[in-house]
Amino acid sequence: MRIEEMLERLGTVIGPPPEGGVAAVPWGLAPDALGFQLPADYRAFVDRYGSVSIRDELHVLAPSAVPGPKTGQPLGFEGFLYYTTEPYGYCAMLAEAYAEGDYEECPYPLFPAEGGLLKWGNNYCSDQFFWLMRGPDPDRWPIAAKFDSMQEWDVFAGGFLEFVLAAVTKEYPHHGDVVASGARQAGQLHAYRRRHDWANDFR
C-alpha cells in the first residue's frame, strides 16, 4: 500500500488533518542535522498531522522549532534526537541495560550505535516505540516496540505508517497495548489531539 493510500485510510479512523494544515518541517535540513533522513512515511504523516496524541494515548513525536517543556531541551532535529539520547530518561535506562548485557530488558543498542533504536513515540503505559535502524535505507527500518507492562519487545516488519494503521484498526496483535480501542468514539471528528508542529505549540 502506498503512503498516500495509508494516510487516507488512517484518516478514516483518526479523522482528517487539522483545518488549515500544519507548519511543514524543513526535512531537507535533516541529513546535515542528524546524519541521515527520516523515513518517508513518517515525514508524510508529520507534514499532514504534526505531533499528535491519538486518543490521548499514543503520542507521536515530531521535530519542532518551538521550545519544549524541558529546560535545556534543544530545538529542531536535535530536539527530536533528545527523546532517544536524553541522559536521564527512559531511553538512558534502556541504553544502560544493553551496555550491562541485560538483553531481556533491552536487546538492542540505541542510537547513535549502528543498527540502534531511534524513538518516535510512546504512550501513557510507558510503552516505547522506535525505529530499528537496520541498514542505510530509512524506508526499510522496522518498528521495535517495548511493552513496559509486559516486559516484552516486539519487532514489526513494516514501517511507521503500517504500524500505526495496524494499531488503530486492531490488525496488530498488541493493538490494545499501543492504543486502547483503536478508533474514535461516536460523534467525534478527530481521534487525536494536536501537540505541536514545526512552528506552533498547541499544548
C-alpha positions as CSV (number, residue, x, y, z in Angstrom):
1,M,0.0,0.0,0.0
2,R,1.4,3.4,-1.0
3,I,2.0,6.2,1.6
4,E,-1.0,8.3,0.3
5,E,-3.3,5.3,0.4
6,M,-2.2,4.6,4.0
7,L,-2.7,8.2,5.1
8,E,-6.2,8.2,3.5
9,R,-7.1,5.0,5.3
10,L,-5.7,6.3,8.6
11,G,-7.7,9.5,8.2
12,T,-11.0,7.5,8.1
13,V,-10.1,6.1,11.5
14,I,-8.4,9.0,13.4
15,G,-10.1,11.9,11.5
16,P,-8.9,14.3,8.8
17,P,-5.9,16.6,9.2
18,P,-6.2,19.8,11.2
19,E,-8.1,22.6,9.4
20,G,-5.5,25.0,7.9
21,G,-2.8,22.3,7.9
22,V,0.4,22.3,9.9
23,A,3.7,24.0,9.6
24,A,5.9,22.0,7.3
25,V,9.1,20.6,8.7
26,P,12.2,21.5,6.7
27,W,13.2,17.9,6.0
28,G,16.0,19.0,3.7
29,L,18.0,20.0,6.8
30,A,17.7,16.6,8.4
31,P,20.7,14.9,6.8
32,D,23.1,17.6,8.0
33,A,21.5,17.9,11.4
34,L,21.0,14.1,12.0
35,G,23.4,12.4,9.7
36,F,20.5,10.7,7.9
37,Q,17.0,11.3,6.6
38,L,13.9,10.1,8.5
39,P,11.5,7.6,6.8
40,A,9.3,9.0,4.0
41,D,6.0,7.7,5.5
42,Y,6.8,9.3,8.9
43,R,7.6,12.6,7.1
44,A,4.4,12.5,5.2
45,F,2.4,11.8,8.4
46,V,4.1,14.7,10.3
47,D,3.5,17.1,7.3
48,R,-0.2,16.2,7.5
49,Y,-0.8,16.0,11.2
50,G,2.2,17.4,13.1
51,S,2.9,15.8,16.5
52,V,-0.3,14.3,17.9
53,S,-1.7,12.2,20.7
54,I,-4.0,9.5,19.2
55,R,-6.9,9.1,21.6
56,D,-4.7,10.8,24.2
57,E,-2.8,7.6,24.4
58,L,-0.3,7.1,21.6
59,H,2.0,10.1,21.4
60,V,3.7,10.6,18.0
61,L,6.8,12.8,18.4
62,A,8.0,15.2,15.7
63,P,10.8,17.7,15.2
64,S,9.8,21.3,16.3
65,A,11.4,24.7,16.3
66,V,9.2,25.5,19.4
67,P,10.9,25.2,22.8
68,G,10.0,22.0,24.6
69,P,8.7,21.7,28.2
70,K,12.1,20.5,29.5
71,T,14.7,23.1,30.3
72,G,17.7,22.6,28.1
73,Q,16.0,20.5,25.5
74,P,17.3,21.6,22.1
75,L,15.1,22.7,19.2
76,G,14.6,21.2,15.7
77,F,16.1,17.9,14.7
78,E,18.5,17.9,17.6
79,G,15.4,18.2,19.9
80,F,13.9,15.1,18.2
81,L,17.1,13.1,18.9
82,Y,16.8,14.3,22.6
83,Y,13.9,11.8,23.1
84,T,16.4,9.0,22.5
85,T,19.6,10.5,23.8
86,E,18.5,12.3,27.0
87,P,20.9,11.1,29.6
88,Y,18.4,10.7,32.4
89,G,15.2,9.4,30.6
90,Y,13.7,6.0,29.8
91,C,16.0,5.5,26.8
92,A,19.0,6.2,29.0
93,M,17.8,3.3,31.2
94,L,17.5,1.1,28.2
95,A,21.0,2.0,27.0
96,E,22.4,1.2,30.4
97,A,20.6,-2.2,30.4
98,Y,22.0,-3.0,27.0
99,A,25.5,-1.9,28.0
100,E,25.4,-4.2,31.1
101,G,24.2,-7.2,29.0
102,D,20.7,-7.2,30.2
103,Y,19.3,-8.1,26.9
104,E,15.9,-9.2,28.3
105,E,15.4,-5.5,29.3
106,C,16.9,-4.2,26.1
107,P,18.1,-6.5,23.3
108,Y,19.2,-3.6,21.0
109,P,21.7,-0.8,21.2
110,L,20.4,2.8,21.0
111,F,21.2,5.5,18.5
112,P,23.9,6.5,17.6
113,A,25.1,2.9,17.6
114,E,24.9,1.2,14.2
115,G,21.6,-0.6,13.9
116,G,20.4,1.2,17.1
117,L,17.0,2.3,18.3
118,L,15.6,5.7,17.5
119,K,12.5,6.8,19.3
120,W,9.4,8.2,17.5
121,G,6.7,7.7,20.1
122,N,5.4,6.4,23.4
123,N,2.1,6.0,25.3
124,Y,0.6,6.5,28.8
125,C,1.5,3.0,29.7
126,S,5.2,3.8,29.3
127,D,5.4,1.7,26.2
128,Q,8.1,3.0,23.8
129,F,8.1,2.9,20.0
130,F,11.3,3.0,17.9
131,W,12.7,2.6,14.5
132,L,15.3,-0.2,14.5
133,M,17.9,1.5,12.3
134,R,19.0,-1.6,10.3
135,G,20.7,-0.7,7.1
136,P,21.2,2.6,5.2
137,D,17.6,2.9,3.8
138,P,15.3,4.5,6.4
139,D,12.3,3.4,4.5
140,R,13.2,-0.2,5.3
141,W,13.6,0.3,9.1
142,P,11.3,-2.0,11.1
143,I,9.5,-0.8,14.2
144,A,10.6,-2.1,17.6
145,A,8.0,-1.8,20.4
146,K,8.9,-2.0,24.1
147,F,5.9,-3.0,26.1
148,D,6.8,-2.0,29.6
149,S,3.9,-3.6,31.4
150,M,4.5,-7.0,29.7
151,Q,8.3,-6.6,29.9
152,E,8.4,-7.6,26.3
153,W,9.7,-6.5,23.0
154,D,8.1,-6.9,19.6
155,V,9.6,-6.2,16.1
156,F,7.0,-5.2,13.5
157,A,8.3,-5.9,10.0
158,G,6.6,-2.8,8.4
159,G,7.3,0.9,8.7
160,F,5.8,3.7,10.8
161,L,2.6,4.2,9.0
162,E,1.9,0.5,8.6
163,F,2.4,0.1,12.4
164,V,0.2,3.0,13.4
165,L,-2.5,1.9,10.9
166,A,-2.4,-1.7,12.1
167,A,-2.7,-0.5,15.7
168,V,-5.7,1.8,15.3
169,T,-7.5,-0.7,13.0
170,K,-6.9,-3.5,15.5
171,E,-4.9,-5.6,13.0
172,Y,-1.7,-5.5,15.1
173,P,-1.6,-8.3,17.7
174,H,-0.8,-5.9,20.5
175,H,-3.1,-3.1,19.3
176,G,-4.8,-2.8,22.7
177,D,-1.4,-2.1,24.3
178,V,-0.5,0.5,21.7
179,V,-3.8,2.4,21.7
180,A,-6.8,1.1,23.5
181,S,-10.0,0.6,21.4
182,G,-8.3,1.8,18.3
183,A,-10.9,4.0,16.6
184,R,-12.5,7.4,17.6
185,Q,-15.7,7.5,19.7
186,A,-19.0,8.0,18.0
187,G,-19.7,11.7,17.2
188,Q,-16.0,12.7,17.4
189,L,-14.5,14.3,14.3
190,H,-10.9,13.6,15.5
191,A,-9.4,10.8,17.5
192,Y,-6.3,12.8,18.1
193,R,-5.2,15.9,20.0
194,R,-2.6,18.2,18.4
195,R,0.5,18.7,20.4
196,H,2.7,20.9,18.2
197,D,4.1,21.3,14.7
198,W,7.3,22.8,13.5
199,A,6.3,26.3,14.4
200,N,3.4,26.1,16.9
201,D,2.8,24.6,20.4
202,F,-0.8,23.6,21.0
203,R,-0.4,22.1,24.4
